[in-house]
Amino acid sequence: MASQSSPHQAQHVYARNLEERIKIPQLIEALTELFSEYGTILEIVAKTNLKAKGQAFIVFDSIESAQKAIEEVQGFELFGKEMQLAFAKTRSDATVKRSGNEEEFESHKRRRLAEKDKKKAAEAAESQKLLKRPGAPGAAPDVAARSIKATRGAGLKSSNPAGAAVIPDEYLPPNKILFVQNLPDEYEVEALTAIFGRYEGFREVRLVPGRKGIAFVEYESEAGAIAAKENTAGMPLGNDQIIKVTYQRQ
């Protein structure tokens, strides 16, 4: 029922069990043709990444249109598979931009990106935990591990990479400090401030004495750091030198 969702979310129809082998443009064209009979469509979102395959979001301009579409299209066979429809749990960028002001839209984007980063970090941490379990692919056999432990001197640390859960830089959870790498040697505090100082809550740029090509950028809150990271990661500087921007490892 539409009453189970907020008004904004109720305009969003979540479709799953779609044929994954169909190209995105072809899928969107088919969904548009099918759902446009039930009202004005603001946006259709379908992505190519592995986890989002077989799914799409159809955003209508009214709750009534979304409700009618779910009721009448539920189970419809598209490309040989029966669609499963429900109201989406979150709003799309298009709806927020249409119904709110610029500040609300930016806030919505920051929250979405933060959730995305946190999810990546959690998945990476879980993968590392699996590596540490005896018998897991990539983990050292239990018997061998005990032998190594028995012959090792007290207080020495294992050199086995599976012995410690190290989360890749790209999947670190958001925090207020960014770690910037691969900077051109000529970029000093002033030049970096001009780039990173445009984002909300900017505090300072800190260079590392004796180390070229890296810097730390601090913000007052995670929101500012998230916005800066999303807009500067992969940015070319100098002679098209691509910079790497991640969150500082805590």
Contacts in CASP RR format, 6 or more apart in sequence:
PFRMAT RR
TARGET T0000
AUTHOR 0000-0000-0000
METHOD contacts of the structure
MODEL  1
MASQSSPHQAQHVYARNLEERIKIPQLIEALTELFSEYGTILEIVAKTNL
KAKGQAFIVFDSIESAQKAIEEVQGFELFGKEMQLAFAKTRSDATVKRSG
NEEEFESHKRRRLAEKDKKKAAEAAESQKLLKRPGAPGAAPDVAARSIKA
TRGAGLKSSNPAGAAVIPDEYLPPNKILFVQNLPDEYEVEALTAIFGRYE
GFREVRLVPGRKGIAFVEYESEAGAIAAKENTAGMPLGNDQIIKVTYQRQ
1 67 0 8 1.000
2 10 0 8 1.000
2 63 0 8 1.000
2 64 0 8 1.000
2 66 0 8 1.000
2 67 0 8 1.000
2 87 0 8 1.000
4 87 0 8 1.000
5 87 0 8 1.000
5 88 0 8 1.000
5 89 0 8 1.000
7 63 0 8 1.000
8 91 0 8 1.000
8 95 0 8 1.000
8 96 0 8 1.000
8 99 0 8 1.000
9 87 0 8 1.000
9 88 0 8 1.000
9 89 0 8 1.000
9 90 0 8 1.000
9 91 0 8 1.000
10 63 0 8 1.000
10 66 0 8 1.000
10 67 0 8 1.000
10 87 0 8 1.000
11 42 0 8 1.000
11 59 0 8 1.000
11 60 0 8 1.000
11 61 0 8 1.000
11 62 0 8 1.000
11 63 0 8 1.000
11 65 0 8 1.000
11 66 0 8 1.000
11 95 0 8 1.000
12 57 0 8 1.000
12 58 0 8 1.000
12 59 0 8 1.000
12 60 0 8 1.000
12 66 0 8 1.000
12 87 0 8 1.000
12 88 0 8 1.000
12 90 0 8 1.000
12 91 0 8 1.000
12 92 0 8 1.000
12 95 0 8 1.000
13 35 0 8 1.000
13 57 0 8 1.000
13 58 0 8 1.000
13 59 0 8 1.000
13 60 0 8 1.000
13 66 0 8 1.000
13 69 0 8 1.000
13 70 0 8 1.000
13 85 0 8 1.000
13 86 0 8 1.000
13 87 0 8 1.000
13 88 0 8 1.000
14 55 0 8 1.000
14 56 0 8 1.000
14 57 0 8 1.000
14 85 0 8 1.000
14 86 0 8 1.000
14 87 0 8 1.000
14 88 0 8 1.000
14 89 0 8 1.000
15 31 0 8 1.000
15 55 0 8 1.000
15 56 0 8 1.000
15 57 0 8 1.000
15 58 0 8 1.000
15 83 0 8 1.000
15 84 0 8 1.000
15 85 0 8 1.000
16 54 0 8 1.000
16 55 0 8 1.000
16 83 0 8 1.000
16 84 0 8 1.000
17 54 0 8 1.000
17 81 0 8 1.000
17 82 0 8 1.000
17 83 0 8 1.000
17 84 0 8 1.000
18 27 0 8 1.000
18 46 0 8 1.000
18 54 0 8 1.000
18 55 0 8 1.000
18 56 0 8 1.000
18 78 0 8 1.000
18 79 0 8 1.000
18 81 0 8 1.000
18 83 0 8 1.000
19 27 0 8 1.000
19 54 0 8 1.000
19 78 0 8 1.000
19 79 0 8 1.000
19 80 0 8 1.000
19 81 0 8 1.000
20 53 0 8 1.000
20 54 0 8 1.000
22 30 0 8 1.000
22 79 0 8 1.000
24 46 0 8 1.000
24 47 0 8 1.000
24 48 0 8 1.000
27 46 0 8 1.000
27 56 0 8 1.000
27 79 0 8 1.000
28 44 0 8 1.000
28 46 0 8 1.000
28 56 0 8 1.000
30 78 0 8 1.000
30 79 0 8 1.000
31 44 0 8 1.000
31 46 0 8 1.000
31 56 0 8 1.000
31 58 0 8 1.000
31 78 0 8 1.000
32 41 0 8 1.000
32 44 0 8 1.000
34 73 0 8 1.000
34 76 0 8 1.000
34 78 0 8 1.000
35 41 0 8 1.000
35 44 0 8 1.000
35 58 0 8 1.000
35 60 0 8 1.000
35 69 0 8 1.000
35 73 0 8 1.000
38 60 0 8 1.000
38 65 0 8 1.000
38 66 0 8 1.000
38 68 0 8 1.000
38 69 0 8 1.000
38 72 0 8 1.000
38 73 0 8 1.000
39 60 0 8 1.000
39 61 0 8 1.000
39 62 0 8 1.000
39 65 0 8 1.000
39 69 0 8 1.000
40 60 0 8 1.000
40 61 0 8 1.000
40 62 0 8 1.000
40 65 0 8 1.000
41 58 0 8 1.000
41 59 0 8 1.000
41 60 0 8 1.000
41 61 0 8 1.000
42 59 0 8 1.000
42 60 0 8 1.000
42 61 0 8 1.000
42 92 0 8 1.000
42 94 0 8 1.000
42 95 0 8 1.000
42 98 0 8 1.000
43 57 0 8 1.000
43 58 0 8 1.000
43 59 0 8 1.000
43 92 0 8 1.000
43 94 0 8 1.000
43 95 0 8 1.000
44 56 0 8 1.000
44 57 0 8 1.000
44 58 0 8 1.000
44 59 0 8 1.000
45 56 0 8 1.000
45 57 0 8 1.000
45 59 0 8 1.000
45 92 0 8 1.000
46 52 0 8 1.000
46 54 0 8 1.000
46 55 0 8 1.000
46 56 0 8 1.000
46 57 0 8 1.000
47 53 0 8 1.000
47 55 0 8 1.000
57 88 0 8 1.000
57 92 0 8 1.000
58 66 0 8 1.000
58 69 0 8 1.000
59 92 0 8 1.000
59 94 0 8 1.000
59 95 0 8 1.000
60 66 0 8 1.000
60 69 0 8 1.000
66 87 0 8 1.000
69 85 0 8 1.000
70 85 0 8 1.000
70 86 0 8 1.000
70 87 0 8 1.000
73 83 0 8 1.000
73 85 0 8 1.000
74 83 0 8 1.000
74 84 0 8 1.000
74 85 0 8 1.000
75 82 0 8 1.000
75 83 0 8 1.000
75 84 0 8 1.000
75 85 0 8 1.000
76 82 0 8 1.000
76 83 0 8 1.000
77 83 0 8 1.000
90 112 0 8 1.000
91 108 0 8 1.000
93 105 0 8 1.000
93 108 0 8 1.000
93 109 0 8 1.000
93 112 0 8 1.000
96 104 0 8 1.000
96 105 0 8 1.000
96 108 0 8 1.000
97 105 0 8 1.000
106 227 0 8 1.000
107 223 0 8 1.000
109 227 0 8 1.000
110 223 0 8 1.000
110 224 0 8 1.000
110 226 0 8 1.000
110 227 0 8 1.000
113 226 0 8 1.000
113 227 0 8 1.000
113 230 0 8 1.000
114 174 0 8 1.000
114 222 0 8 1.000
114 223 0 8 1.000
114 226 0 8 1.000
117 171 0 8 1.000
117 172 0 8 1.000
117 173 0 8 1.000
117 174 0 8 1.000
117 226 0 8 1.000
117 247 0 8 1.000
118 173 0 8 1.000
118 174 0 8 1.000
120 170 0 8 1.000
120 171 0 8 1.000
121 167 0 8 1.000
121 171 0 8 1.000
121 172 0 8 1.000
121 173 0 8 1.000
122 173 0 8 1.000
123 171 0 8 1.000
124 167 0 8 1.000
124 168 0 8 1.000
124 171 0 8 1.000
125 165 0 8 1.000
125 167 0 8 1.000
128 165 0 8 1.000
128 166 0 8 1.000
128 167 0 8 1.000
129 165 0 8 1.000
130 136 0 8 1.000
131 137 0 8 1.000
131 138 0 8 1.000
131 139 0 8 1.000
131 162 0 8 1.000
131 165 0 8 1.000
132 139 0 8 1.000
132 162 0 8 1.000
132 163 0 8 1.000
132 165 0 8 1.000
133 139 0 8 1.000
134 141 0 8 1.000
134 142 0 8 1.000
134 145 0 8 1.000
135 141 0 8 1.000
135 142 0 8 1.000
138 162 0 8 1.000
139 162 0 8 1.000
140 148 0 8 1.000
140 160 0 8 1.000
140 162 0 8 1.000
145 160 0 8 1.000
148 158 0 8 1.000
148 160 0 8 1.000
152 158 0 8 1.000
158 164 0 8 1.000
169 179 0 8 1.000
169 244 0 8 1.000
169 246 0 8 1.000
169 249 0 8 1.000
170 246 0 8 1.000
172 246 0 8 1.000
172 247 0 8 1.000
172 248 0 8 1.000
172 249 0 8 1.000
172 250 0 8 1.000
173 247 0 8 1.000
174 222 0 8 1.000
174 225 0 8 1.000
174 226 0 8 1.000
174 229 0 8 1.000
174 247 0 8 1.000
175 222 0 8 1.000
175 225 0 8 1.000
175 247 0 8 1.000
175 248 0 8 1.000
175 250 0 8 1.000
176 218 0 8 1.000
176 219 0 8 1.000
176 220 0 8 1.000
176 221 0 8 1.000
176 222 0 8 1.000
176 224 0 8 1.000
176 225 0 8 1.000
177 216 0 8 1.000
177 217 0 8 1.000
177 218 0 8 1.000
177 219 0 8 1.000
177 225 0 8 1.000
177 247 0 8 1.000
177 248 0 8 1.000
178 196 0 8 1.000
178 216 0 8 1.000
178 217 0 8 1.000
178 218 0 8 1.000
178 219 0 8 1.000
178 225 0 8 1.000
178 228 0 8 1.000
178 229 0 8 1.000
178 245 0 8 1.000
178 246 0 8 1.000
178 247 0 8 1.000
178 248 0 8 1.000
179 214 0 8 1.000
179 216 0 8 1.000
179 245 0 8 1.000
179 246 0 8 1.000
179 247 0 8 1.000
179 248 0 8 1.000
179 249 0 8 1.000
180 192 0 8 1.000
180 214 0 8 1.000
180 215 0 8 1.000
180 216 0 8 1.000
180 217 0 8 1.000
180 232 0 8 1.000
180 243 0 8 1.000
180 244 0 8 1.000
180 245 0 8 1.000
181 213 0 8 1.000
181 214 0 8 1.000
181 243 0 8 1.000
181 244 0 8 1.000
181 245 0 8 1.000
181 246 0 8 1.000
182 213 0 8 1.000
182 241 0 8 1.000
182 242 0 8 1.000
182 243 0 8 1.000
182 244 0 8 1.000
183 192 0 8 1.000
183 212 0 8 1.000
183 213 0 8 1.000
183 214 0 8 1.000
183 215 0 8 1.000
183 237 0 8 1.000
183 241 0 8 1.000
183 243 0 8 1.000
184 213 0 8 1.000
184 237 0 8 1.000
184 238 0 8 1.000
184 239 0 8 1.000
184 241 0 8 1.000
185 212 0 8 1.000
185 213 0 8 1.000
186 238 0 8 1.000
187 213 0 8 1.000
187 215 0 8 1.000
187 237 0 8 1.000
187 238 0 8 1.000
188 207 0 8 1.000
189 205 0 8 1.000
189 207 0 8 1.000
192 205 0 8 1.000
192 215 0 8 1.000
192 217 0 8 1.000
193 202 0 8 1.000
193 204 0 8 1.000
193 205 0 8 1.000
195 232 0 8 1.000
195 235 0 8 1.000
196 202 0 8 1.000
196 205 0 8 1.000
196 217 0 8 1.000
196 228 0 8 1.000
196 232 0 8 1.000
197 228 0 8 1.000
199 219 0 8 1.000
199 224 0 8 1.000
199 225 0 8 1.000
199 227 0 8 1.000
199 228 0 8 1.000
199 231 0 8 1.000
200 219 0 8 1.000
200 220 0 8 1.000
200 221 0 8 1.000
200 223 0 8 1.000
200 224 0 8 1.000
200 227 0 8 1.000
201 219 0 8 1.000
201 220 0 8 1.000
201 221 0 8 1.000
201 224 0 8 1.000
202 217 0 8 1.000
202 219 0 8 1.000
202 220 0 8 1.000
202 224 0 8 1.000
202 228 0 8 1.000
203 218 0 8 1.000
203 219 0 8 1.000
203 220 0 8 1.000
204 217 0 8 1.000
204 218 0 8 1.000
205 215 0 8 1.000
205 216 0 8 1.000
205 217 0 8 1.000
206 215 0 8 1.000
206 216 0 8 1.000
206 217 0 8 1.000
206 218 0 8 1.000
207 214 0 8 1.000
207 215 0 8 1.000
208 214 0 8 1.000
208 215 0 8 1.000
208 216 0 8 1.000
216 248 0 8 1.000
217 225 0 8 1.000
217 228 0 8 1.000
219 225 0 8 1.000
219 228 0 8 1.000
225 247 0 8 1.000
228 245 0 8 1.000
229 245 0 8 1.000
229 246 0 8 1.000
229 247 0 8 1.000
232 243 0 8 1.000
232 245 0 8 1.000
233 243 0 8 1.000
233 244 0 8 1.000
233 245 0 8 1.000
233 246 0 8 1.000
234 242 0 8 1.000
234 243 0 8 1.000
234 244 0 8 1.000
234 245 0 8 1.000
235 242 0 8 1.000
235 243 0 8 1.000
235 245 0 8 1.000
236 242 0 8 1.000
236 243 0 8 1.000
237 243 0 8 1.000
END
